[in-house]
Amino acid sequence: MKSPVQALVHRLVATHLHLDQASIADAKGFNELGVDALDLLFLALRLEDLDRGRRDFPVDLLLEARTVGEFVALVSVWLQEDESTDADADARRAGPCVARL
């Protein structure tokens, strides 16, 4: 079962690429999907719009994300309102690009 953030990211990627949402999986690489840096920037800006512009997405970390799953992890950490030590620990477990948030 997908988490709400995972479902959101999968839907955004599928919509942007004009693909069936079922074809988007966390293990899919951006190269495999034909996603480039401009696509990632567009997706980040779309997420900022959905967040009503409360926070800027850490765009500098986008280039380190290689898979949909890594992007989901970035978005999950970014959307967390509670920046407690538990969130920091979750970020470190999610991967190097997320731990820098």
N, C-alpha and C positions, 0 to 999 in steps of 0.2 A: 504494500500500500504506500502510495506516495505521500510525502509530507506536503503541507500547503505551499511551502516555498518551492519545493521540487516541482509540484504541479504548475505553479506560476511560471517558473523559469522554462519548463518544458513547453508550456503553451506559448510564451513569448518567442522562444526560438523557433518553434514550428510555424507560428504565424508569420514571423519575419522572413523565414525561408520558404514559405508557401508549401510546407510539408504536412503530412498527417502527424498529429501529436503522438500517436502510438509509435511512430518511427524514431522518436527522440528518446535516447537512453543516456543515463549518466556516464556510461563507459564510452560513448561516442566521442571521438576526437573532433575538434573544430575543423581540422584539415579534411577529415573524412566527410564532414557536412558542408564543406565549402565556405566556412565562416572565416572572415578576415578581421583585421583590427578595426576597420570601419564598422563592420556589423556589430562587433562587441561594444563599441562606443555607442552606437545607436541603441542597443539593448540596455546599456547602463543609463542612458538618458531617459529611456522609456520607464525604467524602474524608478528613477528620480521623480518623474511625473506622477507615477502611481503613489509615491510616498509624499506627494504634495509639496515637494521641494524642501522638506525639513532638513535633509542632510545631502551632501554631495557624495556620490558613489566614488570609492577610491579607484579612479580610472587608471592610475599608475600600476595597479595590481592586475588589471585585465590582461596585459600581455603575458603574464606568468601562467594564466589559466589555459590549459591545453585541452581539457575535456569539459563536457556539459556538467559532469559531477563536480569538478573543481569550481566552475562558475556558480553552481548551486551552493556550494560551501561558502564562497565569497558573499553571495547574496544573503545567506542565512545569518552570517555574522554581522553583516551590515545592517540588517533589519532588526537585530536584537536591540531592544531598548535598554535592557539591563546589562551594563558593562561590568559585571562583577567578575571576580576571579574565576568563577565557573565558566563564564563565557570565554575568558582568555584561555582556559585549559581546553575548552572545546575547539577553539581556533587552532591551537597548537596541534591537536590531534587531527584536524581537518587537512593540514598540509602547510608547506612553507609559505605559499602565497597568502593564505588566510591568516597565518600567525602574525604577519606584519601589520594587520589592521589595528 
